[in-house]
Amino acid sequence: MPPVPDVVTAAVPAPGSLASSGPAAVPAADPGAARGAETSPAELDRALFELGEAALGFARMPAREKASLLRSLLPGLLAAARPQVEASCAAAGLDPGAAASGEAWLTGPCATLSQVRLLAEALEDIAARGRPRLGRGAVRARADGRIEVDVFPAGLKDAALHGPLRVRALMQPGATRAGVREEQARFYQQRDPEGGVALVLGAGDVASLPLRDALHELFVDGRVVALAMSPGSAPLGALLERALAPLVSRGLLRFVYGGAEAAAYLAAHPAVSEVHVNGAAAAHDALVWGPPGPLQTRRRASGERLLDKPVSSVLGGIHPVLVTPWLYGEDELWFQVRLLASRIVSSASLGDPAAHVLVLPRGFVQRPLLLRMLHRALAAVPPRRAAHPEAEARHAALTAGRPPLERERLDGSADAPLPCGVVRIGEPGPGALPWTLIAGLSASDADEPLFSTEPLCGVLSIVEIGSSDPVEFLEAATRLCNDRLQGTLGASIIAHPISEEDPAVGAALDRALLELRYGVIAVNQAPAAAHAIVVPPWGGHPSATLADIQSGLGFVHNTAMLGQVEKTLLRAPLTTFPRPPGFVDHRRSHVVGERLAACAADPRWGNVARAVAAALRG
C-alpha cells in the first residue's frame, strides 16, 4: 500500500531573513486592505512591535475592565454572524438558507459568542471574589481519591438548551480539593504580571477555531495576540477582524495571513514570547524541530529545539468510536448511528466533530444492523465538497490497494469477521468525495495508515477487537486506542446505561475512562460537544511531550480557568429529545443555530424559549 503523503512545511527562518527573499504572502492586518495584498517583513515587525507596546498594560488591566471589553465585542460578533455563516457556506458549497448551514452556525458564531460571554462572566467573578465561581459541591473526590469538577451545566438555561448533557473535568493525580481552588485563574493571582505577545497559528479554512484559541490566550493567559491564519480563511478572517474592532483598535489583537514561511518567521521573532499551534502535528514539529528529515529526527532525539520558547498546541489526530457490546433497542442504535453519520458528514469529516475509526467487539450480534443503519444514514446525504486541499490525495492513498466491497457483504453473520474492502456511498459531484467505509482492518497490522493518518475527508474505518464480553472488549479497545492510534484529542464510547448496573461492566467502563489517553472522552455523545459549549477544557491528553506531540499540549476554552486538568469527561443518554440540531437529518438546524447564536450573546429566557421552540420542530 502506498504511503500517505505528509504536509511539507518550510524551515524556520531567522527574524528579518524574509527581507532578502521578497515579501511574505501575508495580507495586511487592516480589515479594509485588499486580502490579496502582500505584507512586508517590516509591516509584520511593526504589528508585533505594537502588540508588544500594549502587552504590559493589558496584562495589568483590571479584570472588570477586561470583562467590559469582552461584552463590547458581543454586538459586533452577533452582527457578523450571518455574513460569517454565508462565507463558510460559500466555501463549503452549501446553501446558507438550507438546514445544512446549521453546521456553520453551531461551529462558528454560536461557540464564539458563548465563549466571549462566558469569559466576561468569569472575569466579573474574578473581580468580585477572586476566581470564577463553581457550583456548590462541584469539586469532589471520587472513591479512588481522584478529584473531579462539575463544569456543565451551570444552571437551568444550560439544561433547557443542552438537555441531559453532563460534563466534568478530571484533575491530574495528586490534585486536591483545596488545590483546585488555588490553581484556578492562575494568571489573575499574580500581583504584577508581565504578560507578553502570543502567536496563534491557525490551520485550515475555519477562521473561528484559531480565534477561540486566541481569545483564550488573551483573557485566560493574559497575553496579547498575533493571529496568523491560512490564506483560505481570509474572507472569514476579514469579517471577524471588523467584528473584533475593540480589540484590534487597542492593539491587543492583530490578524495576519500566510503559509508556512510567514508562520515560521513570526514564530521565531524575538517579540513573540509564546507560540500556540492549531492544526497539524507536522506543522508543529517543523516549527519546533525543523523540517522533516534526518536532522529533525536527530534534534528530536537530543532535545535540541529549533524554536526555544514556550509552545502549546491543539492538533489533529485519530478520533475513535468504541461500541460497548450490549443488546441495544433499534431506536437507541439508530440515534447513535445518526450521531456517528453526522460526525462523518460535518465539514466533510474535517476537524473536531470528525469520527475516524469505529471499534466494534468481535461477535457483536448487532453489527450487521448497525452497519446497515450507518449506510442508510450516509446515503441520505449527498457527498459534500472536500473541505481540505489534501482531501482527494488522502482519500486516494488511504483506499489504494483495498478491494471494492458491496454493501451487502457487511450484512453477513456477526460470527464471521468483516470482509476487507472499501464501500463508497453516494455519487460525488465535482470537488466532492464519496462517504467511504473501509472494513476489515487488523488491529495487529503495524503498518496500517488508517491508525496513524487523519483522513481529512469522509472516511470511516472499521476494526473488530476483543469479544462480545463488555469487560474484555473495553480492555482490548483501550489498549488499541492507547498503543496504536495516533493522537490524544477525542474519543467516544457508546455504552448502554443498563450495562453499568452490572458491577463488573460499570467498573470496566470507569477504568476505560480513566486509562484512555485522550483529553476529551464522551459517553454516548461526540467529544466535539465539549468544543461547542466552550466551558470545558479542550485539548490533548497531557501525556504528550514536545518530542511526541500527539494532539498537543495544554488546554484551551476552559472558561472556569481550571488548572491541573487531565481530561474532560462528557456523559449523555443513548437518545435525547428533541433531535439535536447538529444531526444531519435535522430539518431546521439553521433556524436553531441562528437562535442559539442570539441566545449565546444574550441568554434571556425569551431567547432560550425561541431556540427550544425551533429545536422541537426539527
N, C-alpha and C positions, 0 to 999 in steps of 0.2 A: 504494500500500500504506500503511495507516495506521501512524503511528509507534508504537513500543513505549513504554508508559508508564515513566517513571523513578520511583525512590523519592524522595519529597519528605521532606526532613528539616528539623528546626527550626533556627532560628538559634541561635548560641551565646549564652546569657545570661551576664551577669556574675555572679561568685560572690555569693551572697546574694539574687540577684534573684528566685529562686523563692519566697522568703518572702512576697512580696506577692501571688503568684498561687496560693497554696494548695500543699499538699504534693505532692511528685513521686510518681508511681506506681512506687515502688521499694520492694520488700519489705525488711524488716529483715534485718540480717546474721545475727541469732541463728537458728541452724538449727531451734530449737524454735518460732519465731514462725510465725504463720499467713502463708502466702505471698501471700495477697491483701491483707495489711495495707499501709497506706501509710507511707512513711518521710518525715519532715520534713527540710527542709534542715539543721536543727540536728543531726539524727541523722547525716546524711551528713557534715557538718562534723566531728562527733565521731569518726566512723570514720577520716576522713583524719588527724585530729589524733593518734589512737592509732597509726596507721601511721607517721606522722612521728616519734613518740617512739621507735619501735622501729628506725627506719631505720639510724641510725649503728651501733648495737650489732650489727645483723645484718650490715652491710657489713664489719665488722671481726671477725666471728665466725670462728674458725679453720676451715680447710677440712675438717679431720677431724670437727669438731663438726657442720658442715653435712651431711656425709655420714651421720653418725649420725641426724641429724634426718630426712633423706630415708629412711633404712632404717626408721625408726619409722613411716613412712606406709604401708609395704607391707601389713601385716596388715589395716589398715582398708580400704584400697583393694581388696584381694582379697575381703574380706567383703562389700563393697558391689558387687562385680562383677555378681552375678546380679540383684539388685534394679535395678541400673543398666540392664542389658540388658532386663529386663522393662518398665521405664519407657520405654525407647527403642522397644521393640516396640509398646507400647500407643499411643504417639504416631504410629507408622507404620502401625498396623493389621495388624501381623504376629503370628503365633503364636510366643510365646517358646520353645515346645518344638519348633518346626519348624526344618528346615535353614536357612530364610531368615533366622533370627535370628542365624546366624553372622556376618552383616554387622555387627550391633550389637556382638558380642564383639570382632571384629577391629578396628573403627574406634574402639571405646571403651576398655574395660578393658585389652585386650592392649597397645595402644600406650601408654596412660598408665602402666601398671605397668612396661613396658620402659623408658620414659623416666626414671622415678624411680630404678630400679635402676642404669641406665647413668650417670646423673648422680652417684649415690653412688659408683660405681666411679671416675668421672673425678675427683671431689673427693678420694678416697683416694689416687689417683695424684698429685694436686697436693700433698697433704700429704707424700707420700713422696719425690717427685722434682721438684716444682715445676710440672709440666704433665701433662695427660692423656697416657697412653702411646699411641704409634703403633707399628704393626708394623715389624719390620726391613725396610728397603727401601721403606717405604710412601711416602716423599717422593722423587719422582724428576722428572727433566727429560725432556720429550718431545723428539723430533727437532728441533722448531722452537724449542726453548728454553723453552717454557711449562712451568710447574711443576704437577704434579698429585699428589694424595694419595689413596692407597687407604684407604677408610674402612669397607668392609664386603666380605666377612665378617671378623670378628676372630678366629675360631677354628673348631674342629671342630663345636662346637654350633651356631653360626650356619649352617654348611654343611649340617648334618643337618636343620635346621628350614627353611631357605630355599633349599636346593638350589644350583644354579649361578649364582645372582644375584651380580653383582659391581657395586660402587658406588665411584666415585671423585669427589673434588672437584677441579675445575679452578680454579686460582688466577688472579687478575687479572693482566694483562700487567705485567711488571716485578717480579713476586714472585720471590724466590729461595728456595733450599732453607733457607738459614740464617734467612731472614725468616719462613718458615712456622713454625719453632720459636719464634722471638722473638714472633710475633704470637699464638701460642696462649695461650688463657686470659688475655687482657689484663687483665681486672679483678683477677685474683689476683696480678698482678705489681706492683700498686700497694702502696705502703708503708702509707699511712693513708687508705684510700678513704672517701669521704663517703657513698656510697650515695644514697638518695632514695626517693621514692614514685612508682611507675609505675602508671598507669591502663591496664588492658587492657580494651578494648571488644570484646565478643564478640557477633557477629550470629547469627541463626538459632536453631534449637532443639537443636543438637548441643553440649551443655554441655562435652564433653570436649575439643573443639578449642580454644576460648579458654583452657581450663585448662592445656593443654600449653604455650601461649604464655606463660601466667603463670608456670609452672614455669621456663621459660627466663629470664624476667625476674628471677626470684628467684635462681636458682642459677648462671646463666651471667653475667648482667649485674649481679647483686648488689643489686637493688632490692626493697623490699617492695612488695606489690601490692594495689590495689583492683581486683577483678574484676567488671566491670559486664556483665551478661548479659541477654538478651532475656527478657521475661516467659514466653515459651513454653518456655524451658529451666529454669524454676523447679523442677519436680519432680526433674529430674536434678541440678540445682544443689544442692538440699537434701541429696540423698544424698551428693554429693561433699563438701559442706561438713562433714558429720559424719565422713566418712572422713578428711578432712584436718584433723581437730581439733588435732593437734600444731602445725600452722602457725597455725590460727585462734586457738587459746588463747594463743599467744605474741605475738599482734598483728602477725604477718607477712603475713597474707592476710585480706582482707575480701571477701565476696561481696555484691553489690548487684544489683538487677534493675530494669529500666525501659526506656523508649523513648528516642527521640532527645533529648527535652528534658532528661531526667535525665543522659544521657551527656554532653551538651554542658555542663551545669552542672559536672559533675565534671571534664571536660577543662580547663575554664577556671579551675578552682580553684587558688589560689596554692600550696596544699600539694602539688600534683601537679607533679613535675619532668619527667616524660616520659609520652607517650601512645603506646600501641600499639593499632592498629585491626585487628580480624579481621572481615572482612565485605565490604561492597560499596564500590567506588570512590566512589560518590555520597555515601555516609556520610562517608568520609574527607574528600572535598572540601568538604562542608558544614561540617565542623569547622575545617578549615584556612583556607578562603577565604570561608566564609559560605554562606547558602542559594543554590540555583540561581537564576540570573538575570543581568542585565547587570552588577550590582555585583560578583558573584563573578567574572565574566569580566574586569572591569577590574582587580580585585585580583590575579587570577592573572597577568595580563599585566604588571603593575607589580611583582609580588613582595611586595605589601603583605598579609602574612598576618594573619588574624584570630586565629589561635592561634599565638602566637610562643613555642613551646617545642619541644624535640626530638620528632619524630613518626616512628615506624616502623610498618610495616603488612605484613600478608599478606592480599591481597584476591583477588577472583574474576577471571574473565576467560574467554576462549575457549580451550579445550584442543583442539588439532588432532591428528589421527592421520594420518601420512603412510605410504602403502603404496608402497614402492620396487618398480618393475616387475621381475619375475623369474618363472620357472615354479616355483611352489610345489607341493609334494605336497599332496594333498587333506587328509591328516591335519594337516599344518602349517597350512594355511589354516583348517581347522576349529578348531584350537586358538586361533589368533589371533582368529578371529571370535567365539568364545565369550568370550575376554578382553574384546573390544570390547563385546559384548552385556552382559556383567556390569557394565561401567562405566556403561552406559546405565541399567541396572536399579537399580544401587546407590543407595539413598536417593532413588529416583525421579529419578535423574540430577542430584542436587543435591550440590554440594560437591566435595571434592578428587578423588574417583575418577572424576568425570564425563568423558565424551568428547563434543565438540560438533560438530566439523567433520571429516568423512572426506575426505582429499585423495587423489584417485586419479590415476594417469597417464592421459592420453588414449591410447586404443588399447590399454589393458591387457586382454590376452586373457582373463584370469580374472575380469574384472569381473562378468559375469553369474553365475558360480559363487559369487563372494564375496557378492554381494547376495542370492542365493537362500539361502545359508547363514545370513546375518545375519537374514533374515526368519524362517527356521526357528527360530533360537535365541531370538529375541524372542517369537515366537508361543507358545513353550513356557512362558512366564512370564506369569501373569495380571497385568494392569496394577495398579499399586500406588497407594495414596493419595498424592496430591500433597503433598510434604513442605513446600513453601514457600507462604506465604499468597498470593503473587502468581503462583503457577504457572499457574492457569487463565487469568488475564488475559494472561500472557506467551504461553501456548500459542495463544490466540485471535489475538493480534496478529501473531505470527510466521507463522502459517499463513494469515492473511487474504489474499484476493486470489490465492491459489495454487490451481490446479485439483486435484481429486482424481485420483489415479493408481492404476491397477490394478497389483498386484504383478507380474503377468506382463509388464508393459511394461518392467520393469527387466531382463528376461532377453534383451533384444534384442542384436543384434550389437555386439561391443565396438568395431567400426569406426565406429559411429554415436554421436553424443553422447547422453548420457542425456536422456530427455524431462523436462520440467519438471513438477513437481507434488508432491503430498503423499500418502504411503502411511501409513494408520493401521492399527495392528496390535493386535488384542485387543479384547475387549468390556469397557470400564471400568465399574466399579460406582460408587456414589455417592462423590464426592470424589476419584475417580481419573481419570487421563487416559490415552489410548492411547499405546503406544510409537509414535513418529512418525518417519518418514524423509522428508526434504524434498530432492528430487533436482533436478538440472539447474541449480544455481547458476552464475552467471557470475563468474569471477574479476575481471572488469573492471568490475563493477557497483559504482560508488562509493557507492550508497545502500542496499546490501544489509544489512538489520538483523541477519541471522544472523552476519555477520562482526564485529559490534560489541556484540551484546546476548546476555548469558548467558541461556540459555533457562529455567533453574530448573525444568526438567521433562524428561521422557524424549524429547527431540528430538535427532535427529542429522541434520545437513545434509551434502550430498554435492556436492563440486566436483571437476571434472576440469581438469588443468593439465599443461603440458609435453608429453611424449611418452612412448612406451614405452622410450626410451633412459634408463637409470637416471641417468646423469650429467646429462642435460638436465632430467629430472624433479626431481632433488634441488635443482638450482639454481633452477628455477622455483618449486618448493614453498617453498624458503627465502625467496625474495622475497615470496611471498604471505603467509606467516606473519609476517614482519617488518614488512611495509608495510601490510597490510590487516586483519589480525586484531587485535582489541583484547585486551590482556592479555599478560603475560610470565611466568606461573607455570609451566605444564607443557605439554610437547609429547611426542609419542611417534612413533617411526619403526619400521615393520615392514621388516626387511631380511633377506634370506637370507644366511646366513654364507658360502655358496659364492660369492655375488656379490662379496664383498670380496676374494676371491682374484684377481679382475681388478684390476690396479693402478689403473686409471682409476676404477673404481667404488669401490674402497676409499678412494681419495683424496677422491672426491666425498662419500662418507658422512662421513669425518672433517671435511671442510670444512663440511658442514652442521651437524655437532655443535658446531663452533667458532663458526659465524656465526649460528645461530639464537639470537634474543634471548629466551631463556627461562631461568628459574632452575633448572629441573629438566627434563632430557631423558632419555627412556628408549628403549632399543632393544629391541624385542620384549617389552616389559613396560609396565605402566601407571606413569606418574610417581608416582602415589599409593603405590607400593611404598616409595618413599623416606620418605613420611609415616608409613607403618605401622611401619617398623623404627626410626624416630626417630633413628638415628645420623647420617644425612647432613644437611647444611644444607638447609633448606626455605624457599623464598621466591621472590619475583620477581627478574627479571634486574636487576642494578644500574644499567642504563642509564636506569631510570626517574628522574623528578625529582618534587618536590612539586607542580609545576605540571602535569606529565603523569605521573600516579602509576601508570598501567597496573595491575600486580598487586602493587604495594607496594615498600617499601624495607626492606632488612635481611633477615637470615635467622634462623629460629628452629630449635628442636631442636638439631642441631649439637653432640652430646654430646662430641665431641672438642674443642669450643671453638676451632675454626679461625677465623682472620681472613683478610682479603684474598680471600674466595671470590667467584668469578664465577658458577659454576653447578655443579650436581650432575649427574653422568652415570651412568646405570644401563645395564647390559648383561645380557641373558638369552638363552638359546637360543630357537629358534622354538617348541619344545614342551618340556615337562618332565613328569616322573613323580615322585610321584603328582600327580593333579589338584589344582591349587591350591585351598585352602579358600575363597578369595574368588570362585571361579567360581559362577555362579548355578545350575549343574546339579550342584553337589557335594551328595551325599546326607547327609553327616554334618558339614557345615560348622559347625553349632552345637556339636557334640561337640569338634571340633578347636579351635574358638575358646575353649571353656572350658578345655581342657587347655593351650592356648597361654598363657592368662592365668596359670595356675598356674606354667607354665614361665617366664613373664616375671618373676614375683615371685621364683622360686627355680629357676634353670636347672640343677638337678642332673640327672645323666644319666637317672635314673628318670623324671623329668617329661618330659625330651626324648623318651625312648622311648615314653611313653604318647601324646604328641602325634603322633609319627610313625606309630604304630600306627593311630590314628584316621584320619589322613590317608590311609593306604594302603587303608582300607576305604571311601573316599569315591567 
